[in-house]
Amino acid sequence: MKYFKYELWEAMNSEDSTEEEKASEQWEINDKQYFNEFIQLESKVSKELFQVFKQIRFHDFVLKNYSITQYESDDPKQIEVTITVSDDFSEEWELKYKDVRKFAVQVQYESNYDMGDWGYSEIFVEVDGVISHEILLSTGTTILIHFTDITLSKISKR
């Protein structure tokens, strides 16, 4: 994560008011800097998809599942990553990343429970035109995906 670092997120929740205030100020600066990169995504994805990432952001959504599908082919376009998330109410979303060039999970367990809820994410266009999406979970675990195509579907809760 370039802007929304776990250590900064933790500091924003500090019991030390000076540390919390300093972290919150830095978070606002980082948020503005991130937005300047994020808006470059608008020309690379559909208008609807851009609006979802701009407005919903999936903060506090539960990571229900992620899967990797590799089709029988030497073509890198045959690798897909699917992530399913839901809120506590009625929304469930499926993000399907296609033509995956890189997929990495860095696990940082701070508890004996799960990988954590979706905290923040950074999605922007890399220099080579590939889209990068990095997701920071509440435990500090990160998921990084580089891809060229994505579909986003709102599905009914089961």
PEDAFEN-V290246 format. One record per helix or strand of 2 or more residues. SS is the DSSP state (A for helix, B for strand). FROM is the first residue (numbers start at 1). TO is the last residue. Records with the same first field share a line. If there is no record, write none. Layout:
SS: FROM-TO  FROM-TO
//
This chain:
A: 6-12  17-43  47-55  76-78
B: 62-70  79-86  92-98  102-106  117-125  131-137  142-147  149-155
//
